[in-house]
Amino acid sequence: MTGGRFAALFLDMLAAERGAARNTLEAYRRDLDDYLVYLAQEGSSPAGANAATVRGFMASLSGRGLKASSAARRLSAVRQFHKFLYAEGYAPADPTAAVGSPKRGRVLPKVLSVDEVDRLLRVAHEGSGRSDAEDGHRLSAARMACLLELLYATGLRVSELVALPRSAARTRERFLVVRGKGAKERLVPLTEAAVGAARAYLALLEAKGRAGPWLFPADSASGHLTRQAFARDLKVVAAAAGLRTDKVSPHVLRHAFASHLLQNGADLRVVQELLGHSDISTTQIYTHVLDERLKSMVRDLHPLAGG
């Protein structure tokens, strides 16, 4: 069986058994294509690869200048691929078991301050509240205010946010049920501001006669707003709010949601659930926030700290 066929079987398994999203599958496909090209150049195959082969592949990534984080992601894909081949009986062993991951420096997420988020929200709401604006501009501004309020209230992944159904703006609950990675469902909270912005935007949307299942409809292949379009429009709002546009993105607002919760006393496990992280280690990129909180507590509460 060819390497390409092995990869196709692995991707089919990810889609069928783990519910992997299209973007996830494409990322795995790119990583495995790179690995299969290396195997072919070395005269090897997925079933015949050993630990030295995998280490050679990782060394080739370093030689090509890939960052440690990118190389680690590539190795993760290769590990899962080989585990699948071994478990299914296509290979006699898993050669990645003896291969260590490349060391990565601790990369802290970009985070906006509460004041900076407030400025973003204020600019977005000012645009949606202008009575002299054209209907199209008011609708676009109301959409942005809705997107930002929902994102900051829930910490949704941008792919989850732009694909929200219209029913999300009609709910009487103070939470949303979101289907995230791996088709796993989780509850995320809604603030009064988010509910209000969603209802105001929906009223404008329906007044324009826009029907359909999506809360953020658009002329795209999916039928809803794309992540790229949201990111582009967000930079316009960021510039109007006097923020550096390279510092602001939908994912940065998700980081802000998590960081601000932790700063105000939320438990790391709770934040893990809200973000939809399957592994607490993913959420631990925010431990720098906890470190600062602990230092502050010792400084403010320890009886000898002032002496």
Buried (B, 14 or more C-beta within 10 A) or exposed (E): EEBEEBBBBBBEBBBEEEBBBEEBBEBBBEBBEBBBEBBEEBEBBBBEBEBEBBBBBBEBBEEEEBBBEBBBBBBBBBBBBBBBBBEEEBBEBBBBEEBEEBEEEEEEBEBBEEEBBEBBBEBBBEBBEEEEBEEEEBBBBBBBBBBBBBBBBBBBBBBBBBBBEBEBBEBEEEEBEBEBBBEEEBEBBBBEBBBBBBEBBBEBBEEEEEEEEBBBBBEEEEEBBBBEBBBEBBBEBBEBBEBEEEEBBBBBBBBBBBBBBBBEEBEBEEBBEBBBBEEEEEBBBBBBBBEEBEEEEEEEEEEEEEE
